[in-house]
Amino acid sequence: MKSKQKQKRKLIALALLSSLTVAAAVSLIRFPMITIKAQAAVLMDAESGKVYYEHNGSQSLPPASMSKMMTELLVLDSIHQGQSTWDEPVTASRYAANVTGSEIGLREGETLTLRQLFEAMVVHSANDAAVAISEHIGGSEKEFVKRMNAKAKDIGLSPQAVFANATGLTSSDLRQFKSASSRGETMLSAQDVAKLAKCLIDSYPEILNITQKADVSIPEKRITLHTTNAMLPGEPYAYPGNDGFKTGYTERAGYCFTGTTEKNGKRVIAVVMGAPDTETRFQDAAAMFDYAFEHADNPARSWLTRTVHAVSNL
């Protein structure tokens, strides 16, 4: 009798161990062991939209200048629909000329082409360029923001996704300007940001011809603007195959980054939000890129996979 009870307890223990091991394995296969220091992160396949990894991926957070990707999308829509042309002149308002943050150094009344302003916004994250573009295409930044939020619904961003202005700046930065869209805050999840980047690449792959540039020159102003993406070739955190996409920083948002990298025909998108410093945002992105290209599509990508099979056969 004691022998049978001992054997029964052993079988129960094995069954419990099996269940716990399978549960742990499945969890870690879905959410692999990647060390992420940022507040939120998502790793997505750029073609299929499959999410390989996420950390607080659905949490709404301020994206800072990563929200300019929606401004980029609306500009490209306008170009491809024949409503705008790259060489048309855009004149800077007082608001555009005086907005805070990264800039070209526009003066009120100064005119540059839409292409020049667009490239300055994409590569250097110029806020004055983003404001001038939004006012030019939307008639005002407030009207442009309405288009941003309508587009967010069209492309399937979450109901919590909100665009408050064309730059990603906080409302307190904009309240001094009467013509600014300064009510509320831009809030997106890492999942939203990844979907937005995927939409841009799917709809207008030529955007990568701009995001991969290390510099853009504006001869009229005798200036050259450098990229904010430190993962491009030759930059401090260069990653093989990286050709974009968009950085962001405000005190409220922390250090943010959306990166895209292609290797052996496979393109992935990594989103990092709320990193404590600029180094961490690129290190977190690199960790996700490493996982994507080394393990994500390998059916036996970890010892846990083998453990699941072994324990299941006990």
Salt bridges, closest charged atoms under 4 A:
ASP45 OD2 - LYS266 NZ 3.36
GLU54 OE2 - ARG30 NH2 3.51
ASP77 OD2 - LYS151 NZ 2.85
GLU88 OE2 - HIS136 NE2 2.63
GLU110 OE1 - ARG107 NH1 3.96
GLU110 OE2 - LYS221 NZ 3.03
GLU119 OE2 - LYS213 NZ 3.29
GLU143 OE2 - LYS146 NZ 3.09
GLU185 OE1 - ARG252 NH1 3.87
ASP202 OD2 - LYS198 NZ 2.60
GLU206 OE2 - HIS80 NE2 2.65
ASP215 OD1 - HIS226 ND1 2.73
GLU235 OE1 - HIS226 NE2 3.06
ASP243 OD2 - ARG267 NH2 2.83
GLU262 OE1 - ARG267 NH2 3.41
GLU294 OE1 - HIS295 NE2 3.74
ASP297 OD2 - LYS266 NZ 2.60
